[in-house]
Amino acid sequence: MTTKSKPKFIDIIFTVNPTHVPCVEGELIKQRPEPDIEDDQATERAQVIESIDNLFESEILGEFVKNSGQYIILPKGTKILNGIYALLNKYIRDSIGFEEVVLPKIAPVDTFRKAGILSKWDNYLISVKPFSQTKGVKEEYLMDPLQCTAFYQFHENKIIDVSKGPRKWYDRSGPTYRNEDSDKIFPSIKQREFHRAEFMYLGTKEQVIETRETCLAQLEKLCHDLGLRYRIVVGSGCYQLKEGEIPAPESVEEIPIKDLEIYCQGHKNKDGEPYLEVVGSSILADTMTSRFNIRGSNGEELWSGCTGIGLNRLMYAIISTYGTEFENLPIRLQEAIR
């Protein structure tokens, strides 16, 4: 792959009509504008990744077992991934005050039933059963396709003190597993085994909304500092929500699900647009706290939410913009890698 010119951006953010509250999936909320159209090489700025072979030839990824939907992140790619971890620590974990934890990646079937994942996510679920007889667990477990389900299972029937602020946990210990169709597999974009960073928050309505909005603001700042063109749209929820469980938003801040999508030349989403969903950020009201009977120590109604970042996708967005050579990566990422 050849290296193209680096992006140039007008340093402003465009927000859609502030008097209108978007509520339809895919509806635009905010976007960073087009690159400077006076740039002679505007159409050549991005590093187009046209095939799986391009990713393998870059020595960033390697195929594990053919058609398995699993890929090895090679030493070169791991350096980039570790740089992304460092940036997430700086922009979100440390600046907002998240505590890092390591959550289980498999859980009993009943956990997912309580979470409302069964019936909605059945086609994506991968089950885990003992390969032979032991004196240990014999029942079926499921791999967590969302990474935050274990967060709610741990807090089931607990009373949480949020008088001094919301509980904010961060897990990047991955990987996450989903049973994706073979014909949809594309390394970094659609895999059965992939890496993600999950920021989870639990508190009052006001605390949860503020935390989600702050997470998104910091991720926008990160995209800005990395020179990535992006937009924020109304997203769809991961958990099976019953009608009326999450009220219609009265403000842009209260939109339940927001997705941050990054421009990737050469990629096409389901609508044929060159935007890749990289972040899903949610406010789940009391949907999950009520299902798992999680209560406030002073009788408060607790809300919850999460901001999940597809790390493979973020890496893809960066190298599709800048190429695969370290010296061409954004300065902020180069410094984080060092």
Protein Blocks (a to p, Z undefined) as FASTA:
>chain_A
ZZddddddddbdddddfkbccfbehiafbdcddddfklmklmmmpccdfbfklmmmnoma
ccfbehklpacddfklmmmmmmmmmmmmmmmmmmnopacddddfbdcfklmmmnomgojl
mmmpccdddfbdcfbdfbdcdddfklpmmmmmmmgoiacdfkloccddddfkbpcddddd
fklgcghklcfbdcdddddddddfklmmmmmmmmmmmmmmmmmmnopacdddddddfbdc
dehkaccdfbfklombacdddddehiacfkopacdcfbdcddehjmlmmmnopacfkopa
cddddddddfklmmmmmmmmnojafklpcfklmmmmZZ
